[in-house]
Amino acid sequence: MTSFGRRLRQERDRLGLSQEQFGELGGVKRSSQHLYEHDVRRPDADYLAKIHGAGADVGFLLTGRASASSAGEPMLSVSEALAAFRAVADFVRIQGDDVVSHDERQRLFEFLCRSVAAEPNAAGVGELQVRLARRWAS
């Protein structure tokens, strides 16, 4: 699977925007946009919500799959994907940034996405935190 940064660049290119223009849509400077696209830093949920409002496919950015699935797999809504993203970010903050590697963060996020897709609208924020804690412990 391609990296988040590469998918972000693909979305920016699809929309025909420069790094500066796309960063402005997300409320960040061009330098932050550059760091996101090179997987040096990760954007927050507010950024994702803003670029979604401008037409970016946040489902694709977060999962690597286009929002409209032709494979018939259950897909997450943007709000579900953002909730999973926020849950992982909060979990990492509680555990400590140096404790949870970027690879493990991605695995936790993918786990939550699959879990929520299997039970649409069944998981609130508290339930997402419980699922993460169980997964982390295993």
N, C-alpha and C positions, 0 to 999 in steps of 0.2 A: 504494500500500500504506500502511496506517496505521503510525504510529510505534510503536516498542517500548513507549514509555510509555503510549500509548493502549491497546495490547493488554494491557499489564499491568493497567491500570485495568479493562478489560473482564473479565479473569480474576478480579480481586478482587471485582467486582460480581457475577459469575456465582456465586462462592462465598459471597456475602452477608456479606462481612467489611468492617470499617472499615480505614482505612489503618493504624491502630495494631495491630489484630489481625493483619492480613496481614504487616505488618513484623515482628511478633513471631515469626510462623511462619518467616520468612526470617532471623531473628536480627539484625534491624536496628531502629532507632527509627523512629517515625512520620515524623520529619523526613527521614530517608533515603528512606523509602518515597515520600514526597511528591516528592522530587527525582527519583527513578526514573520516577514517573508523568508528570512534566513534562519528561522527556528532558534534564534538567540533568546527571544522573550516570547511570552504568550499573552495574548490580549485578554481583557476581562469580559464579563458577560455584558456590561453596558456597551462596550465597543461592538460586540456581536449583534446586540439588539439594534444598534444604530445602523450598521451596514445592512442588516436584514431589511430594515425599513427603506433602504436605498436600492433594494433589489438583489442583494447577494444571497446566494443559496447557502444559508447557515447549516442546514442539514448536511449538505455536501462537505462543507468545511470541517464539521465536527466528526462525521462518520466516514467520509470518503465515498459516499454514495449520493447520487442525485436525489433530490426530494421525491420526485415522481419515480416510483419503482416499477420497472417493467418485469421484474422477476417475481412479482406477487408476494414479496416479503413484507411483513408488517413494517411500517415506517413510523418514525417519531414525528410529532409536530415540532415546530420550532420551539414552542414553549416547553415541551418535554425535554428536548435536547439542551436547552438553556438551563433547565432545572438540574439535569444530570451534570452539566458542566459546572454549575455553581456548587453542587453537592461535592464534587471532587475537589474543587478549589478550597472549599471550607474544610474538608477532610484533611487535605494536605497542610493547610494552615494549622490545624489542631495537632497533627502528627509532627509537624516541623518540615520545612522545605528541604532540609538536608537528609531527611529520613526516607522520603518517597521520591524515587528517581523519575525522570520524565517518561521512561518506558513503562514503569509501573503505573504512573498517572494515566497514560493512554490505555493500558489494560483495564484499569478500574473504570474509566469512562466508557470503554467499549462494553464492559460487563453491565454497567448501568443501562446503557442504551438497549442492549439485548433484553435485559430484564424488563424494562419499561415497555418495549415494543411487544413483548409477550403478554403484558397485562396493561393495555392502554388505559390511561386515566385512573389507574388503581393506586399509584404511588405518589404520596405527598412528600414534602421535603424531609420530614422525620423518617419516613419509611426508606427513602433513598440513603439517609445517613446510616440506618440500621443495616441495610444491604451492604454498604461499603465496609462497615466495621466487620461484618461476618466474613466478607470476601478477604479482607486484609488479614484477618486472624487465621484464615485457612491456608 
